[in-house]
Amino acid sequence: MAGDKTICFCKNVSYIDIRKAMIAGARTVDEIKEMTGAGTGCGRCIPEIEKILASVCGCKGVSLETVVNAVKDGADTTDKVAEVTGAGSGCGRCKALVQNIIDTKK
C-alpha cells in the first residue's frame, strides 16, 4: 500500500500515520482513533483501518495474528519471526512493528 495514501479523509490520516500508531502499540480501532483521530469523523474509513491492523507484512502477506502466535511460540527476535513467518524478510519496513510485537507480546 502506498505510504502516503490517505485513509481517513475527515481527519487527514495516512496509512503511514496508522502504521506508526501500530509501531507505538495500537492494535485496535479504538486505539487508532485515540492515537491518530482516524475513524472519529464519519467512520467510513474504519473497514480500511481494520484491514491495516490485521496485517503486519504486506510483502509476504503475513497477518498480525500469525506474528503474535510466532512470538508466543518463542520467536523472540525479528530474525526468528522472519524465519518462522516471513514477516520482515522482504523490504524490511515492517521490522519496527515486528519488534514492537515482540516487546509487547501483542
Backbone as XML, in Angstrom:
<?xml version="1.0"?>
<chain id="A" units="angstrom">
  <residue number="1" name="MET">
    <atom name="N" x="0.850" y="-1.178" z="0.000"/>
    <atom name="CA" x="0.000" y="0.000" z="0.000"/>
    <atom name="C" x="0.886" y="1.228" z="0.000"/>
  </residue>
  <residue number="2" name="ALA">
    <atom name="N" x="0.467" y="2.240" z="-0.737"/>
    <atom name="CA" x="1.242" y="3.472" z="-0.819"/>
    <atom name="C" x="1.308" y="4.141" z="0.548"/>
  </residue>
  <residue number="3" name="GLY">
    <atom name="N" x="2.507" y="4.489" z="0.970"/>
    <atom name="CA" x="2.707" y="5.059" z="2.288"/>
    <atom name="C" x="1.993" y="6.366" z="2.524"/>
  </residue>
  <residue number="4" name="ASP">
    <atom name="N" x="1.845" y="7.149" z="1.472"/>
    <atom name="CA" x="1.229" y="8.454" z="1.664"/>
    <atom name="C" x="-0.264" y="8.445" z="1.348"/>
  </residue>
  <residue number="5" name="LYS">
    <atom name="N" x="-0.838" y="7.278" z="1.192"/>
    <atom name="CA" x="-2.260" y="7.170" z="0.881"/>
    <atom name="C" x="-3.092" y="7.619" z="2.089"/>
  </residue>
  <residue number="6" name="THR">
    <atom name="N" x="-4.021" y="8.528" z="1.842"/>
    <atom name="CA" x="-4.906" y="8.974" z="2.910"/>
    <atom name="C" x="-5.939" y="7.890" z="3.175"/>
  </residue>
  <residue number="7" name="ILE">
    <atom name="N" x="-6.071" y="7.518" z="4.436"/>
    <atom name="CA" x="-7.036" y="6.510" z="4.850"/>
    <atom name="C" x="-8.279" y="7.189" z="5.409"/>
  </residue>
  <residue number="8" name="CYS">
    <atom name="N" x="-8.077" y="8.173" z="6.266"/>
    <atom name="CA" x="-9.178" y="8.917" z="6.874"/>
    <atom name="C" x="-9.159" y="10.343" z="6.334"/>
  </residue>
  <residue number="9" name="PHE">
    <atom name="N" x="-10.116" y="10.636" z="5.486"/>
    <atom name="CA" x="-10.174" y="11.962" z="4.887"/>
    <atom name="C" x="-10.712" y="13.004" z="5.861"/>
  </residue>
  <residue number="10" name="CYS">
    <atom name="N" x="-11.578" y="12.608" z="6.774"/>
    <atom name="CA" x="-12.126" y="13.565" z="7.751"/>
    <atom name="C" x="-11.026" y="14.168" z="8.619"/>
  </residue>
  <residue number="11" name="LYS">
    <atom name="N" x="-10.067" y="13.342" z="9.004"/>
    <atom name="CA" x="-9.003" y="13.773" z="9.919"/>
    <atom name="C" x="-7.636" y="13.825" z="9.240"/>
  </residue>
  <residue number="12" name="ASN">
    <atom name="N" x="-7.603" y="13.571" z="7.931"/>
    <atom name="CA" x="-6.369" y="13.601" z="7.134"/>
    <atom name="C" x="-5.286" y="12.696" z="7.733"/>
  </residue>
  <residue number="13" name="VAL">
    <atom name="N" x="-5.651" y="11.432" z="7.929"/>
    <atom name="CA" x="-4.733" y="10.447" z="8.497"/>
    <atom name="C" x="-4.324" y="9.480" z="7.395"/>
  </residue>
  <residue number="14" name="SER">
    <atom name="N" x="-3.013" y="9.284" z="7.253"/>
    <atom name="CA" x="-2.478" y="8.434" z="6.199"/>
    <atom name="C" x="-2.221" y="7.012" z="6.688"/>
  </residue>
  <residue number="15" name="TYR">
    <atom name="N" x="-1.922" y="6.157" z="5.737"/>
    <atom name="CA" x="-1.509" y="4.786" z="6.033"/>
    <atom name="C" x="-0.297" y="4.798" z="6.964"/>
  </residue>
  <residue number="16" name="ILE">
    <atom name="N" x="0.670" y="5.653" z="6.680"/>
    <atom name="CA" x="1.879" y="5.725" z="7.500"/>
    <atom name="C" x="1.533" y="6.146" z="8.926"/>
  </residue>
  <residue number="17" name="ASP">
    <atom name="N" x="0.611" y="7.090" z="9.078"/>
    <atom name="CA" x="0.199" y="7.509" z="10.418"/>
    <atom name="C" x="-0.355" y="6.323" z="11.210"/>
  </residue>
  <residue number="18" name="ILE">
    <atom name="N" x="-1.136" y="5.491" z="10.543"/>
    <atom name="CA" x="-1.725" y="4.322" z="11.212"/>
    <atom name="C" x="-0.646" y="3.304" z="11.547"/>
  </residue>
  <residue number="19" name="ARG">
    <atom name="N" x="0.275" y="3.079" z="10.623"/>
    <atom name="CA" x="1.372" y="2.135" z="10.895"/>
    <atom name="C" x="2.256" y="2.635" z="12.038"/>
  </residue>
  <residue number="20" name="LYS">
    <atom name="N" x="2.498" y="3.934" z="12.098"/>
    <atom name="CA" x="3.282" y="4.486" z="13.213"/>
    <atom name="C" x="2.559" y="4.261" z="14.541"/>
  </residue>
  <residue number="21" name="ALA">
    <atom name="N" x="1.253" y="4.409" z="14.533"/>
    <atom name="CA" x="0.476" y="4.139" z="15.750"/>
    <atom name="C" x="0.581" y="2.667" z="16.129"/>
  </residue>
  <residue number="22" name="MET">
    <atom name="N" x="0.590" y="1.786" z="15.138"/>
    <atom name="CA" x="0.757" y="0.359" z="15.421"/>
    <atom name="C" x="2.139" y="0.087" z="16.014"/>
  </residue>
  <residue number="23" name="ILE">
    <atom name="N" x="3.156" y="0.735" z="15.473"/>
    <atom name="CA" x="4.512" y="0.572" z="15.999"/>
    <atom name="C" x="4.575" y="1.070" z="17.442"/>
  </residue>
  <residue number="24" name="ALA">
    <atom name="N" x="3.738" y="2.053" z="17.761"/>
    <atom name="CA" x="3.677" y="2.573" z="19.126"/>
    <atom name="C" x="2.784" y="1.718" z="20.027"/>
  </residue>
  <residue number="25" name="GLY">
    <atom name="N" x="2.189" y="0.660" z="19.474"/>
    <atom name="CA" x="1.426" y="-0.280" z="20.285"/>
    <atom name="C" x="-0.062" y="-0.374" z="20.010"/>
  </residue>
  <residue number="26" name="ALA">
    <atom name="N" x="-0.602" y="0.439" z="19.128"/>
    <atom name="CA" x="-2.039" y="0.371" z="18.825"/>
    <atom name="C" x="-2.358" y="-0.940" z="18.116"/>
  </residue>
  <residue number="27" name="ARG">
    <atom name="N" x="-3.390" y="-1.631" z="18.605"/>
    <atom name="CA" x="-3.801" y="-2.897" z="17.997"/>
    <atom name="C" x="-5.302" y="-2.962" z="17.739"/>
  </residue>
  <residue number="28" name="THR">
    <atom name="N" x="-6.035" y="-1.927" z="18.156"/>
    <atom name="CA" x="-7.484" y="-1.916" z="17.951"/>
    <atom name="C" x="-7.893" y="-0.619" z="17.258"/>
  </residue>
  <residue number="29" name="VAL">
    <atom name="N" x="-9.083" y="-0.636" z="16.691"/>
    <atom name="CA" x="-9.611" y="0.582" z="16.067"/>
    <atom name="C" x="-9.706" y="1.692" z="17.103"/>
  </residue>
  <residue number="30" name="ASP">
    <atom name="N" x="-10.144" y="1.374" z="18.312"/>
    <atom name="CA" x="-10.248" y="2.398" z="19.351"/>
    <atom name="C" x="-8.889" y="3.009" z="19.673"/>
  </residue>
  <residue number="31" name="GLU">
    <atom name="N" x="-7.852" y="2.193" z="19.709"/>
    <atom name="CA" x="-6.508" y="2.721" z="19.963"/>
    <atom name="C" x="-6.028" y="3.585" z="18.805"/>
  </residue>
  <residue number="32" name="ILE">
    <atom name="N" x="-6.353" y="3.195" z="17.577"/>
    <atom name="CA" x="-6.012" y="4.022" z="16.408"/>
    <atom name="C" x="-6.770" y="5.345" z="16.481"/>
  </residue>
  <residue number="33" name="LYS">
    <atom name="N" x="-8.045" y="5.281" z="16.831"/>
    <atom name="CA" x="-8.839" y="6.511" z="16.980"/>
    <atom name="C" x="-8.182" y="7.444" z="17.985"/>
  </residue>
  <residue number="34" name="GLU">
    <atom name="N" x="-7.797" y="6.894" z="19.124"/>
    <atom name="CA" x="-7.208" y="7.689" z="20.195"/>
    <atom name="C" x="-5.868" y="8.300" z="19.777"/>
  </residue>
  <residue number="35" name="MET">
    <atom name="N" x="-5.041" y="7.511" z="19.087"/>
    <atom name="CA" x="-3.694" y="7.969" z="18.752"/>
    <atom name="C" x="-3.637" y="8.866" z="17.526"/>
  </residue>
  <residue number="36" name="THR">
    <atom name="N" x="-4.569" y="8.665" z="16.578"/>
    <atom name="CA" x="-4.471" y="9.402" z="15.311"/>
    <atom name="C" x="-5.687" y="10.264" z="15.000"/>
  </residue>
  <residue number="37" name="GLY">
    <atom name="N" x="-6.818" y="9.952" z="15.597"/>
    <atom name="CA" x="-8.069" y="10.631" z="15.257"/>
    <atom name="C" x="-8.804" y="9.960" z="14.107"/>
  </residue>
  <residue number="38" name="ALA">
    <atom name="N" x="-8.144" y="9.045" z="13.406"/>
    <atom name="CA" x="-8.775" y="8.346" z="12.285"/>
    <atom name="C" x="-10.000" y="7.587" z="12.770"/>
  </residue>
  <residue number="39" name="GLY">
    <atom name="N" x="-11.068" y="7.649" z="12.011"/>
    <atom name="CA" x="-12.282" y="6.924" z="12.344"/>
    <atom name="C" x="-13.208" y="7.666" z="13.282"/>
  </residue>
  <residue number="40" name="THR">
    <atom name="N" x="-12.816" y="8.866" z="13.686"/>
    <atom name="CA" x="-13.636" y="9.616" z="14.636"/>
    <atom name="C" x="-14.553" y="10.623" z="13.955"/>
  </residue>
  <residue number="41" name="GLY">
    <atom name="N" x="-14.476" y="10.716" z="12.638"/>
    <atom name="CA" x="-15.370" y="11.605" z="11.891"/>
    <atom name="C" x="-16.578" y="10.818" z="11.426"/>
  </residue>
  <residue number="42" name="CYS">
    <atom name="N" x="-16.657" y="10.609" z="10.130"/>
    <atom name="CA" x="-17.817" y="9.916" z="9.556"/>
    <atom name="C" x="-17.766" y="8.397" z="9.767"/>
  </residue>
  <residue number="43" name="GLY">
    <atom name="N" x="-16.570" y="7.848" z="9.975"/>
    <atom name="CA" x="-16.425" y="6.420" z="10.228"/>
    <atom name="C" x="-16.285" y="5.539" z="9.004"/>
  </residue>
  <residue number="44" name="ARG">
    <atom name="N" x="-16.338" y="6.111" z="7.810"/>
    <atom name="CA" x="-16.235" y="5.282" z="6.599"/>
    <atom name="C" x="-14.878" y="4.613" z="6.443"/>
  </residue>
  <residue number="45" name="CYS">
    <atom name="N" x="-13.870" y="5.104" z="7.126"/>
    <atom name="CA" x="-12.529" y="4.543" z="6.997"/>
    <atom name="C" x="-12.291" y="3.343" z="7.921"/>
  </residue>
  <residue number="46" name="ILE">
    <atom name="N" x="-13.183" y="3.067" z="8.811"/>
    <atom name="CA" x="-12.969" y="2.012" z="9.803"/>
    <atom name="C" x="-12.694" y="0.644" z="9.161"/>
  </residue>
  <residue number="47" name="PRO">
    <atom name="N" x="-13.403" y="0.221" z="8.108"/>
    <atom name="CA" x="-13.047" y="-1.069" z="7.494"/>
    <atom name="C" x="-11.608" y="-1.098" z="6.961"/>
  </residue>
  <residue number="48" name="GLU">
    <atom name="N" x="-11.134" y="0.011" z="6.420"/>
    <atom name="CA" x="-9.754" y="0.067" z="5.928"/>
    <atom name="C" x="-8.771" y="0.037" z="7.105"/>
  </residue>
  <residue number="49" name="ILE">
    <atom name="N" x="-9.089" y="0.709" z="8.185"/>
    <atom name="CA" x="-8.248" y="0.666" z="9.391"/>
    <atom name="C" x="-8.167" y="-0.769" z="9.905"/>
  </residue>
  <residue number="50" name="GLU">
    <atom name="N" x="-9.282" y="-1.477" z="9.914"/>
    <atom name="CA" x="-9.288" y="-2.872" z="10.367"/>
    <atom name="C" x="-8.385" y="-3.741" z="9.499"/>
  </residue>
  <residue number="51" name="LYS">
    <atom name="N" x="-8.390" y="-3.508" z="8.194"/>
    <atom name="CA" x="-7.508" y="-4.262" z="7.288"/>
    <atom name="C" x="-6.047" y="-3.984" z="7.598"/>
  </residue>
  <residue number="52" name="ILE">
    <atom name="N" x="-5.720" y="-2.717" z="7.826"/>
    <atom name="CA" x="-4.336" y="-2.350" z="8.139"/>
    <atom name="C" x="-3.920" y="-2.993" z="9.456"/>
  </residue>
  <residue number="53" name="LEU">
    <atom name="N" x="-4.784" y="-2.935" z="10.453"/>
    <atom name="CA" x="-4.483" y="-3.530" z="11.751"/>
    <atom name="C" x="-4.250" y="-5.037" z="11.663"/>
  </residue>
  <residue number="54" name="ALA">
    <atom name="N" x="-4.915" y="-5.698" z="10.756"/>
    <atom name="CA" x="-4.812" y="-7.154" z="10.637"/>
    <atom name="C" x="-3.517" y="-7.599" z="9.964"/>
  </residue>
  <residue number="55" name="SER">
    <atom name="N" x="-2.815" y="-6.687" z="9.307"/>
    <atom name="CA" x="-1.632" y="-7.041" z="8.531"/>
    <atom name="C" x="-0.359" y="-6.495" z="9.160"/>
  </residue>
  <residue number="56" name="VAL">
    <atom name="N" x="0.677" y="-7.314" z="9.175"/>
    <atom name="CA" x="1.989" y="-6.847" z="9.622"/>
    <atom name="C" x="2.893" y="-6.646" z="8.414"/>
  </residue>
  <residue number="57" name="CYS">
    <atom name="N" x="2.944" y="-7.615" z="7.534"/>
    <atom name="CA" x="3.881" y="-7.584" z="6.413"/>
    <atom name="C" x="3.129" y="-7.712" z="5.087"/>
  </residue>
  <residue number="58" name="GLY">
    <atom name="N" x="3.079" y="-6.623" z="4.360"/>
    <atom name="CA" x="2.410" y="-6.636" z="3.065"/>
    <atom name="C" x="3.185" y="-7.400" z="2.009"/>
  </residue>
  <residue number="59" name="CYS">
    <atom name="N" x="4.514" y="-7.358" z="2.078"/>
    <atom name="CA" x="5.343" y="-8.057" z="1.085"/>
    <atom name="C" x="5.076" y="-9.559" z="1.086"/>
  </residue>
  <residue number="60" name="LYS">
    <atom name="N" x="4.963" y="-10.102" z="2.267"/>
    <atom name="CA" x="4.812" y="-11.556" z="2.421"/>
    <atom name="C" x="3.392" y="-11.961" z="2.805"/>
  </residue>
  <residue number="61" name="GLY">
    <atom name="N" x="2.503" y="-10.969" z="2.969"/>
    <atom name="CA" x="1.116" y="-11.276" z="3.314"/>
    <atom name="C" x="0.965" y="-11.919" z="4.682"/>
  </residue>
  <residue number="62" name="VAL">
    <atom name="N" x="1.700" y="-11.415" z="5.667"/>
    <atom name="CA" x="1.692" y="-12.004" z="6.999"/>
    <atom name="C" x="0.789" y="-11.183" z="7.916"/>
  </residue>
  <residue number="63" name="SER">
    <atom name="N" x="-0.107" y="-11.880" z="8.599"/>
    <atom name="CA" x="-1.070" y="-11.214" z="9.473"/>
    <atom name="C" x="-0.486" y="-10.929" z="10.853"/>
  </residue>
  <residue number="64" name="LEU">
    <atom name="N" x="-1.128" y="-10.018" z="11.548"/>
    <atom name="CA" x="-0.773" y="-9.724" z="12.936"/>
    <atom name="C" x="-0.909" y="-10.987" z="13.782"/>
  </residue>
  <residue number="65" name="GLU">
    <atom name="N" x="-1.994" y="-11.702" z="13.592"/>
    <atom name="CA" x="-2.233" y="-12.924" z="14.361"/>
    <atom name="C" x="-1.092" y="-13.925" z="14.190"/>
  </residue>
  <residue number="66" name="THR">
    <atom name="N" x="-0.603" y="-14.083" z="12.970"/>
    <atom name="CA" x="0.483" y="-15.018" z="12.697"/>
    <atom name="C" x="1.748" y="-14.616" z="13.434"/>
  </residue>
  <residue number="67" name="VAL">
    <atom name="N" x="2.068" y="-13.324" z="13.422"/>
    <atom name="CA" x="3.278" y="-12.849" z="14.102"/>
    <atom name="C" x="3.123" y="-12.983" z="15.617"/>
  </residue>
  <residue number="68" name="VAL">
    <atom name="N" x="1.980" y="-12.599" z="16.145"/>
    <atom name="CA" x="1.747" y="-12.716" z="17.589"/>
    <atom name="C" x="1.885" y="-14.181" z="18.012"/>
  </residue>
  <residue number="69" name="ASN">
    <atom name="N" x="1.328" y="-15.093" z="17.249"/>
    <atom name="CA" x="1.434" y="-16.519" z="17.578"/>
    <atom name="C" x="2.882" y="-16.995" z="17.526"/>
  </residue>
  <residue number="70" name="ALA">
    <atom name="N" x="3.645" y="-16.521" z="16.539"/>
    <atom name="CA" x="5.055" y="-16.903" z="16.444"/>
    <atom name="C" x="5.828" y="-16.416" z="17.670"/>
  </residue>
  <residue number="71" name="VAL">
    <atom name="N" x="5.527" y="-15.202" z="18.098"/>
    <atom name="CA" x="6.183" y="-14.648" z="19.293"/>
    <atom name="C" x="5.796" y="-15.461" z="20.525"/>
  </residue>
  <residue number="72" name="LYS">
    <atom name="N" x="4.522" y="-15.781" z="20.655"/>
    <atom name="CA" x="4.071" y="-16.585" z="21.794"/>
    <atom name="C" x="4.705" y="-17.969" z="21.785"/>
  </residue>
  <residue number="73" name="ASP">
    <atom name="N" x="5.048" y="-18.458" z="20.573"/>
    <atom name="CA" x="5.682" y="-19.776" z="20.445"/>
    <atom name="C" x="7.202" y="-19.712" z="20.577"/>
  </residue>
  <residue number="74" name="GLY">
    <atom name="N" x="7.743" y="-18.526" z="20.888"/>
    <atom name="CA" x="9.171" y="-18.436" z="21.178"/>
    <atom name="C" x="10.023" y="-17.624" z="20.230"/>
  </residue>
  <residue number="75" name="ALA">
    <atom name="N" x="9.483" y="-17.137" z="19.147"/>
    <atom name="CA" x="10.270" y="-16.294" z="18.241"/>
    <atom name="C" x="10.487" y="-14.954" z="18.939"/>
  </residue>
  <residue number="76" name="ASP">
    <atom name="N" x="11.708" y="-14.727" z="19.423"/>
    <atom name="CA" x="11.957" y="-13.563" z="20.262"/>
    <atom name="C" x="12.892" y="-12.522" z="19.640"/>
  </residue>
  <residue number="77" name="THR">
    <atom name="N" x="13.167" y="-12.655" z="18.358"/>
    <atom name="CA" x="13.919" y="-11.641" z="17.618"/>
    <atom name="C" x="13.246" y="-11.444" z="16.265"/>
  </residue>
  <residue number="78" name="THR">
    <atom name="N" x="13.544" y="-10.326" z="15.627"/>
    <atom name="CA" x="12.954" y="-10.092" z="14.308"/>
    <atom name="C" x="13.430" y="-11.142" z="13.312"/>
  </residue>
  <residue number="79" name="ASP">
    <atom name="N" x="14.664" y="-11.585" z="13.460"/>
    <atom name="CA" x="15.170" y="-12.629" z="12.557"/>
    <atom name="C" x="14.421" y="-13.942" z="12.749"/>
  </residue>
  <residue number="80" name="LYS">
    <atom name="N" x="14.138" y="-14.299" z="13.991"/>
    <atom name="CA" x="13.394" y="-15.537" z="14.250"/>
    <atom name="C" x="11.965" y="-15.436" z="13.738"/>
  </residue>
  <residue number="81" name="VAL">
    <atom name="N" x="11.341" y="-14.271" z="13.920"/>
    <atom name="CA" x="9.986" y="-14.080" z="13.388"/>
    <atom name="C" x="10.012" y="-14.191" z="11.864"/>
  </residue>
  <residue number="82" name="ALA">
    <atom name="N" x="11.004" y="-13.596" z="11.235"/>
    <atom name="CA" x="11.125" y="-13.672" z="9.770"/>
    <atom name="C" x="11.316" y="-15.122" z="9.318"/>
  </residue>
  <residue number="83" name="GLU">
    <atom name="N" x="12.109" y="-15.858" z="10.056"/>
    <atom name="CA" x="12.360" y="-17.255" z="9.726"/>
    <atom name="C" x="11.076" y="-18.086" z="9.792"/>
  </residue>
  <residue number="84" name="VAL">
    <atom name="N" x="10.266" y="-17.843" z="10.805"/>
    <atom name="CA" x="9.054" y="-18.625" z="11.031"/>
    <atom name="C" x="7.900" y="-18.165" z="10.141"/>
  </residue>
  <residue number="85" name="THR">
    <atom name="N" x="7.758" y="-16.840" z="9.974"/>
    <atom name="CA" x="6.567" y="-16.303" z="9.296"/>
    <atom name="C" x="6.839" y="-15.661" z="7.940"/>
  </residue>
  <residue number="86" name="GLY">
    <atom name="N" x="8.064" y="-15.223" z="7.721"/>
    <atom name="CA" x="8.388" y="-14.454" z="6.522"/>
    <atom name="C" x="8.303" y="-12.954" z="6.744"/>
  </residue>
  <residue number="87" name="ALA">
    <atom name="N" x="7.632" y="-12.520" z="7.802"/>
    <atom name="CA" x="7.480" y="-11.083" z="8.077"/>
    <atom name="C" x="8.845" y="-10.457" z="8.338"/>
  </residue>
  <residue number="88" name="GLY">
    <atom name="N" x="9.149" y="-9.411" z="7.594"/>
    <atom name="CA" x="10.423" y="-8.724" z="7.741"/>
    <atom name="C" x="11.505" y="-9.227" z="6.822"/>
  </residue>
  <residue number="89" name="SER">
    <atom name="N" x="11.224" y="-10.257" z="6.048"/>
    <atom name="CA" x="12.254" y="-10.802" z="5.161"/>
    <atom name="C" x="12.175" y="-10.233" z="3.746"/>
  </residue>
  <residue number="90" name="GLY">
    <atom name="N" x="11.219" y="-9.341" z="3.506"/>
    <atom name="CA" x="11.110" y="-8.708" z="2.191"/>
    <atom name="C" x="11.808" y="-7.362" z="2.225"/>
  </residue>
  <residue number="91" name="CYS">
    <atom name="N" x="11.044" y="-6.307" z="2.150"/>
    <atom name="CA" x="11.621" y="-4.959" z="2.121"/>
    <atom name="C" x="12.114" y="-4.517" z="3.491"/>
  </residue>
  <residue number="92" name="GLY">
    <atom name="N" x="11.585" y="-5.112" z="4.560"/>
    <atom name="CA" x="12.041" y="-4.803" z="5.907"/>
    <atom name="C" x="11.323" y="-3.663" z="6.597"/>
  </residue>
  <residue number="93" name="ARG">
    <atom name="N" x="10.381" y="-3.023" z="5.911"/>
    <atom name="CA" x="9.689" y="-1.883" z="6.525"/>
    <atom name="C" x="8.845" y="-2.282" z="7.730"/>
  </residue>
  <residue number="94" name="CYS">
    <atom name="N" x="8.490" y="-3.537" z="7.851"/>
    <atom name="CA" x="7.644" y="-3.973" z="8.968"/>
    <atom name="C" x="8.453" y="-4.385" z="10.191"/>
  </residue>
  <residue number="95" name="LYS">
    <atom name="N" x="9.769" y="-4.332" z="10.115"/>
    <atom name="CA" x="10.593" y="-4.813" z="11.231"/>
    <atom name="C" x="10.342" y="-4.049" z="12.525"/>
  </residue>
  <residue number="96" name="ALA">
    <atom name="N" x="10.088" y="-2.746" z="12.447"/>
    <atom name="CA" x="9.814" y="-1.981" z="13.672"/>
    <atom name="C" x="8.516" y="-2.464" z="14.319"/>
  </residue>
  <residue number="97" name="LEU">
    <atom name="N" x="7.522" y="-2.767" z="13.499"/>
    <atom name="CA" x="6.267" y="-3.299" z="14.029"/>
    <atom name="C" x="6.487" y="-4.693" z="14.610"/>
  </residue>
  <residue number="98" name="VAL">
    <atom name="N" x="7.232" y="-5.522" z="13.919"/>
    <atom name="CA" x="7.534" y="-6.859" z="14.435"/>
    <atom name="C" x="8.243" y="-6.737" z="15.784"/>
  </residue>
  <residue number="99" name="GLN">
    <atom name="N" x="9.195" y="-5.811" z="15.896"/>
    <atom name="CA" x="9.897" y="-5.631" z="17.163"/>
    <atom name="C" x="8.937" y="-5.199" z="18.264"/>
  </residue>
  <residue number="100" name="ASN">
    <atom name="N" x="7.985" y="-4.326" z="17.942"/>
    <atom name="CA" x="7.001" y="-3.907" z="18.942"/>
    <atom name="C" x="6.142" y="-5.086" z="19.386"/>
  </residue>
  <residue number="101" name="ILE">
    <atom name="N" x="5.787" y="-5.947" z="18.461"/>
    <atom name="CA" x="5.011" y="-7.141" z="18.804"/>
    <atom name="C" x="5.822" y="-8.041" z="19.728"/>
  </residue>
  <residue number="102" name="ILE">
    <atom name="N" x="7.108" y="-8.187" z="19.452"/>
    <atom name="CA" x="7.975" y="-8.971" z="20.318"/>
    <atom name="C" x="8.019" y="-8.340" z="21.714"/>
  </residue>
  <residue number="103" name="ASP">
    <atom name="N" x="8.184" y="-7.030" z="21.758"/>
    <atom name="CA" x="8.297" y="-6.329" z="23.037"/>
    <atom name="C" x="7.010" y="-6.377" z="23.863"/>
  </residue>
  <residue number="104" name="THR">
    <atom name="N" x="5.872" y="-6.252" z="23.191"/>
    <atom name="CA" x="4.596" y="-6.184" z="23.915"/>
    <atom name="C" x="3.872" y="-7.525" z="23.984"/>
  </residue>
  <residue number="105" name="LYS">
    <atom name="N" x="4.294" y="-8.466" z="23.144"/>
    <atom name="CA" x="3.663" y="-9.789" z="23.050"/>
    <atom name="C" x="2.195" y="-9.685" z="22.642"/>
  </residue>
  <residue number="106" name="LYS">
    <atom name="N" x="1.880" y="-8.598" z="21.883"/>
    <atom name="CA" x="0.504" y="-8.433" z="21.383"/>
    <atom name="C" x="0.518" y="-7.739" z="20.045"/>
  </residue>
</chain>
